[in-house]
């Protein structure tokens, strides 16, 4: 494997060539991968790229007889930069597949560049409601979930645990709105307060005022969605405010294998025993997940996140399509039909695709625990949803 890095205007382009083709040729599958490689959110993007590289290593750098060429582009956490990166992949690099995308607003800004060019677009994380519903497309697929689903599962957990009132906090952008809509869709209790905090260019990381309001509300629990660095800031301030044991914490996309080592190093015990929902966990008992988790820990010395799990699946989804078409990358119909079958080994186990190409899959209640080596991680407590389909599929005309 040879790795080339070059500085471009506004982006960092990382090209990873697997196999022995010096540059793009008819003998390679070209995959563009857009993620965040700069800003503090790069910790997520790097985790995704690590998983993609591991997947390519696990398939021997080949999809059938074709070499794999991966071109990684930085979105800078900005929709306009993400679109520029996507345009480069489509127009200059002429990739066959464009994948990645952490952020819903970046994916929404970039989708037309890929789909209008007749390429396959695969979201390895972002799941905006628009792309699950009226803006669905035959060439768009997800290896993650639709944004509402994970918090919908949390709403069911709250009902099952008899929680009668809730305070909600989330950032004010597309995914944050979907997360709030999701928990409100299923939670049967009373919402005693809601704060949609700053995101955009200036991300809010001071939550003292909101936490004071949450405490004063008398709610029986607090639900949050804060991915990346704002999540770490929230957990620290939650513990400092003395809310552990007083205001139980329920989260989605906040506590994961990126944040837990930092919480443990800072002794933020307020996160221990907290609950979250997700479609995946490191302890899911299937062969592909065991291979993925053990390989990731061996190669990188840490637990993978769900971001990594979804990115690992992305490569195997593409591999199944390419090999079904016997390497004929012009046979879009056969590759699409193959992806629709979801007949590839997934870290989540067996699942299916809906008409909108969003996964129909299980969602689990997870809890933060300490493993046998004293490392903080998460484990599956129980299944909340079996074969769950997102609520926007009915609006998709695929």
N, C-alpha and C positions, 0 to 999 in steps of 0.2 A: 504494500500500500504506500502510495506517495501522496503527500499532503502539500498543497500549494496555498498560500495566503497572499492576497494582494489588496491594497487599499483603493477603494473606489469613492467617488464623491458621495458623501452622505451615508455610505454603507461600508460594511466590511464583508467581503466575499470570501468564503472558505470553500475551496474545491477539493473534494476527496475522490481520487480516482481509484477504483477497485478493479483489479485485473491488470492487464498490460497494455491496453489501448492508450496511446499518448494523449489523445484528445477525443472529442466526440466523433464517433464513426457509426456506420450502419450496424456495427456489431455490438452496440451498447444500448442499454436502457438508460435514458437520461431522466433523473429525478431531481427536480428543484425542491428545496425545503426552506420555507420562510419561517423564521423564528426571531427571538430577541437575543442578540449577542452583546449588546451594550446596555447601559443603565443598570441599576441594581437588579432589575428583572432578568438579567442575563443568566442568573442562577437557574431559572426555569428553562430557558432556551438551551443552555449547555447540557442540562440533564436530558433533554429531548434528543439533542445531537448525539450524545453518548449512547443512547439507546438505539438510535438508527445505525450508528457505526457497529454496535454489537450485533444487531440483526444481520447486517451485511456480512460481518465476520462469520456468523453462524450459518449463513447460506453459501459460504465459500466465495463470496463476491460474484456469484452467478445467478441469473434467472434463466433457466434452461441453458442454452448455448451462448447466451448474451452476457457480456460483462456489465457491471453496474457502475454508472457514473453519477455521483451525488454532488450537487452544487448547492451550498448552503448560503442563504442571504439573510442579512440583518434587517429587521423592520424598525429598529430604533424605538420600539414601543409607540410608533406614530402611524396613523392610517396612511398619510401621504407618502411617507418613506416606504411603508410596506407595499403600497401600490407600485412605486417606482422599482422596488426590488422584484416584484412579480412581473412587471412589464419587461424587465431585463431577462428574466428566466424564459419568458414566452417568446419574445421577439429576437433577442440576441443569442441566447443559448439554445433556443428551440427544443426545450425539454418535452418529454412525452407525458410526464405527470408533474403536477405541482402540489406539494403537500406541506404540512406543518400548521402554522397559525395558532398562537396562544390566545389572542385577543379577538373578541367578537367584532369590535369596530374596525380592526385591521382586516379581518377576513371579509367583512361586508364591503370595504373600500376596494378590495382586490379581486373579488369574485368575477366581475365582468371581464377583466383582462384575460382570465384563464378560459372561462366558459365561452366567450365570444370567439376565441381563437380555436375552439374545437378541441381543447385539451381536457384531460381528467383533472379534477380538483378534489383533493382529499384533505379534510380537516382532521388533524391529529389532536385537536383539543377544542377549539371554539365551537359552540353549538347554538348560534343565534336563532331565535324563533322564526325569523324571516326565511332562512334557508331551509327550515324544516317544513314551512308552510307554502305561502304563495310564491316565494322565490326559489322553490326547489327546482332542481334541474337533473336531467338524466345523467349528466356527467359529473355530478357532485356526490361524494360519499363522505361519511364520517366514520372514524375509528374510535370515537369517544362517546358522545351522548348529546341530547338536546339540553340546553341550559336549564330548563325548568325541571327536568326529571330528578336530579339529585336532591334539590330542596323539596320537591314533592314527596320523595321518600322520607325526608326528615320530618315533614308535616305529619305523615302517618306515624312515625316513631313517637312524636309528641302526643298524638292522640292515644296511642297504645299505653304510654306511660302516665296518662291522666293529667297532663299539663293543661291547665285551663286558661292561662294568659301568657303573653309573650311580648318581648320588646325586640325590635328588628333593627339591625344596622347593616348597611351595604354601601359600596361606592356608587356614585351616580353616573353610570354609563350602561351600555346595552346589556352586558352580561349581568351587572348588578340588578338592573330592573327585572331581568328574567328570573334571577334567583329569588327575589322578593315575591314576584308573581307566582313562582312555583310553590313556595311554602304557604303562601296565602291561599293557594288553590285547594290545598288538602287539610290544613290545620283548622280544626273545628272550634278552637277556643277564641278568646278575645285578644286583639292586638292593642296593647296599651300605649304603644309609642313606636315611632319609626323615624330613623335618621338616614337620609341618603347623603353621604359625605363626599367631599371633593375628590376628583380623580383627574382626568385630563392632564394638563401641563403641570399642575401643582397638586400632588396627591396628599391628601390629609393623613398625617401620622400622629396627630395629637387628638386624643379622644376623651380627655378628662370631663369636658362638659357633657358629652353624650352619655358617658358612663354614670355621671351623677344623675342625669335624667332617668336613665334605665333603673338605677337603684331606687329612686324616689317614686317610680311608677307603680311599684308593688307587683310587678310581673313575676311569674313563677320561673321564668327562664329567659335567656337572651339568645337570639339567633343571629349569626354573623356570616358574611361572605367577604373575606379579605385575602385575596391571593397575593403571594410574594411578600416583600418587606413590610407593607402596611399590616399584614397579619401578625408578623412578629411584634411589631410595635403595639398592636392591640392586646395581644396576650400578656405582654409585660405590664401594660397599664391596668389591665383587668385584675391581675394579681396584686399590683401595688395598691389598687383601690379597695382591696380587702373583700372582693366579691366572690372569691372561691368559697364554696360551701353555702353562700347566701343566694347567689343568682346563677344557677346551673348554666353551663355554656354548651350550646349546640351550634355546630359549624358545618359549612361545606367549603371545600377548596381553600382551607386556611391552615389546617394541621396536616402535614404530610412529611415525607422522608427528607425533604429539603429543610423544613423549619424545625423538625423535632431535634436534630443534633444541636441546633442553636439554643433551643429551649432548655435542653438538658445541660448544656455547658453553662447556661446562665441560671440553672437551678430554678426554672420557672415551673414549679410543681403544679401550678394552677391548671396546667393542661392535662395532667395525669387523670385518667378516668373519664375525660370528656368524650362526648359522643359526636360522631359524624356519619354521614351516609356517602356511599360511593359504589360504583359498579365493580370495583376491583380492589384486591388487597394482596399483600405479599404472601399471605398464607393460603390463598385459594389452591385447592388440591386438584391440579390437572398437570399433565406432563409438560406442556408448553410453558406454563407459568413457573414450574419448578426449574426448568432449564433457564428461563429468562432471569429469575431472581438470583439463582446461584451463580450464573455467568456474570451478571451485573455486579454482584457483591465481590466476586473474585477479581474482576477486571478493574473496578473503580473503588472498592473498599467501602462501600456504603449501600444501604437499601435503595432500590429504585422507587420513584414516585409514580403516581398514576399518569403523569405527563409522559414519563419514560415508557410505561406499559403501552399507552396508546400509540406512541411513536414506533415502538417495536412492532406492534400489530400492523402499522401502516406498510412496512416493508413486506410483510408476509401476504398482505392483501394484494399488493402490486405483483408480487412474485406469482401468486396463483393465476392472476389475469394474464400475465405475459406467457406463462408456460402453457396455459390452456390454448392460447393463440399460436403456440409453437413458434414464438418469437416474432410473429407478424404484427408489428406495432401499428399497422394501418387497419387492422381488423378491430375497430372500436366496438362493434356490436357484440362480438364474441367475448372480448375482454370485459365489457359492461355486464353481460349476462353472467359471466363467471363471478364477478365481484358481488352481484346481486344475490348469489347463492351463499355467500359468506362461508365457502367451503375451504377455509384455510385454518391451520392450527392457531387458535387465539389464546392469549394469556387469560382471558375471561372464561374460557371453556366454550361450549357450543352456544351460538346465538344466531339470530336471523336479521335480515334487513327489512324495514318497512318500505312502503311505496315511495317514501321520501328519501330513502337510502340512509336513514338514521337507524342505529342498532336497536333491535328489540331484545332486551337483556334483563338480567337480574340486577337488583340493587340491594346492598347489604348495610346493616347497622354495624359500625366499627367503633372500637374503643382504643384509647391510647393505653398501652401497657409497656412493661419492661420485659425484654426477652431474656433468655437463659444467660446471655453474656452481659446483661446489665444495660443493654442499649434500648432506648425508647423507640417503640414502633407501634403499629396498629394491628389489631386482630379482628376477624369477623365474629360478631356476636350472634347474629341471626340474619336470615333473609327477610327483607321488608317487602320487596316486589319480585315476582317471578314473571319473566318475559314481558316486561313493561314497555309499552309504546308511548311515545310522546304525544301530547294533546294537539299538536299542529298538523299531524299527518293527514287529517281529514281535509285540510285546505290545499294539499298538494295534488296537482293534476297529472303527475307522472303516469 
